[in-house]
Amino acid sequence: MAENDLTVWGIGTPRTLRAHWILAEFGLEYDCRPIKSRGGETMTPEFLTLNPKHKIPVLQHGERVLTESAAITTYVSEAFEPPAGFFVPLDASSRATLNEWCFFIMTELDALSMYVIRKHQDLHYIYGTAPAAVEAARDNFAELTGAVFDGSGKDREFLMPNGMSVADILLTTCIQSAQRRAIALPYYFTDYNNRMSQRPAFLRALAINNP
């Protein structure tokens, strides 16, 4: 058992990467259960006891069990002492701003764009083809990039002016999913992703997530 009594279930997807990345940023030791999303391991009685939704990632912290990558990253940021330069809001106004970004990323960019493409393009043999839905999802992602950084990322290193936050972890993984699908992105998205993906914690997490 890891020193901090932490275990992450899941590897191999952008969503599992988020869990590994936040733990790497915080320098936390943890155990990794390297199960994958479609290898049958999420349907075992042991895993379904943890997450009846049979999805990864899952975070165990002692008796606490958390699912959903955005919830996991937020929980870790608030449950442990943040490293220098990592922003965790302490007041309602800053927390609302951060939540606004996180909800936007998880709904508009992740669920309504990337996951639609994954279901009906990458996993069409399970969910069926839906070319119109895939094209609309691609267009939606490309259009909404203009809402991030107010259209200009060259003057802002992170989404929050106070430093890196969980929103940057969520956004970077969405950008990388879009790049793998050849979605046209503005230069400031590419520059931002290049900076984020060179972080030592990201590289450590990537090695665990994609062995």
N, C-alpha and C positions, 0 to 999 in steps of 0.2 A: 504494500500500500504506500502511495506517495506521501511525503512528509506533510503535505497540506490536506491529505485525505480527499484528493481530487482525482476523478476519472473522467476521461472523455471517450465516449463510444462513437466511432465513425471516422472514416477517412475517405478520400477520393473525390469529394465534391467541393464546389465553392462554399457551400454552407458549412461543411465540416471544417474547412480551412479557417473560417472565421473563429471557431472555438479554439483551435490550436494557436491561431495568431494572437488573440487577446492574452492567452496564457503565456505565450512567449514574450510579448511586450511587457508583461508584469513580472517576468522572471520566475514564474511559479512552476514547481515540480509537480508532475501528475502522471498517472498511469494512463496508457492508451489502449483501448480495445479496438483493434484495427478491422472492424467489420465494414462492409460496403453496402450500398443501398439496395442492390438487386442481386445479392448472392444468396438470399434466403435466410441470412442470419438475423434480419430484423423481424422475422416471423417466428422465432423460437420462443418458447414459453418464458425463458429467462429475460429476453429483451422486452417482450410484450408486457411483462410485469412492470418494467420501467417506463415504457412508452406505448400505450395501446394504439397510438397513431402509427406505429411501426415506421417511424422516420428517424433519420440521423441528421444532426448530431444530438447526443444526450450528454448532459453534464451531471455527474454525481459529486456533491460536496458534502461529505458525511452522510447524513440521512436525507439531505435535500436533493431532489431530482428535478432537473430543468430540461425542457425541450425548447425548440425554436432558437435558431442561431442568434437572432437579434436580442432575445431575452437573455441568452447565455452571455453574450458579450457585455450587455449592460450590467448583469448581475456581478460578473467578475470585476468590472470597473468600480462597482460600489462596495463590494464585499472585502476588497483588499486595498492596501495602500498603493496609490498610483505612482508610477515612476515619474521622474522629472520630465516635464514637457507633455505629459498626458493629461488632458483636461477632463475632469469629472465635475459637472455642475453641482453647486451647493445651494443655489437659490432657485426659486420657482421660475423666474423669468428665463434664466440661462437653460434650465432643464427643459422648458417648453420649446425653446429654439432648437436644442439638440434633438428632442423628440420629433419635432416637425421634420427635420432632415431624415431621421431614421424611418419615420412612417412613410415619407415620400419615397425613399429608396426602396423599402421593402414592398410597397404596394405598386407604385407606378413602374419602377425599373425592374424589380425582381419578379413579383408575382404576375403583373399584367404584361410584361415584355419577355424577360428571360425564361420564365417557367412555361409560358405558352409556347415559345419556340422549342424548348426542350421536349415538351409533351408531344407536340404535333410534327416535329421534324426529327429530333434525335431518337425519340421513343415512339415513332409513328406506328410501329408494329404492335404496340400495346394500346395506344390511345386513338389511333387512326390519323389519317392525314387531314389537314385543314389548311390548304395553301393560303386562303384569304386571311385566316386568323394569324398565320405566321407572318405574312407580309404586313398586316396591320400592327403586329407587335414590334416588328423591326422598325417601322416608321414611327411608332410611339416612342421607342427608346431614343431614336435619333433626334426627334423633335424636342424631347424633354431635356436633352443635354444642355440646351440653351438656358434652362432655368437654374442650372447649377453654377455657382460662382458668379451669378448675375451676368453670365456670358463672357466673363474674363477671369481666367484662372492664373494668369501670369503674375498677379500681385498677391495671391493668397496661397500659402503653402498647404493649408488644411481647410476643411469646411468651416470649422469654428475658429474665430479669430484668436481664441485663447490657447490653441495648440491642437495636437492630434486628439481624436476622440473615437468612440465606437462608430460614429457615422462614417469615418474614413475607412474603417475596416469593411463596413457594409458596401460602401460605394466602390472601393477598389475591386472587390470581388465581382461586382456587377459589370464594371468596365472590362475586366478581363474576360468575362463570359461573352460580352458583346464583341470583343476583339477576335475571339475564337470563331465567331460566326460572321466575321467580315462586315460588321456594321460600321458604316462611316462615322467617325468620331471627330470632333473639333480638336485642334492642336492642343488646347489646354487640358483636355481629358487625357490625351496621350502623354503630355509632359507630367501631369499629376500622377498618372499610373506608373510612369518610369521612376519617379521619386519614391513612391510608396513601395514599389516592388524591389527596391534596393535596400530597404531597411533590414538590418540583421535579424530582427525578430520575424519578419515576413519570410526570410530565407530559411530560418530554422523551422518555422511552421510548415512551409512548403515541403521541406524534406520529409517531415513526418506524415503529412497529408497525402503526398504522392511518392511513396517509396519506390 
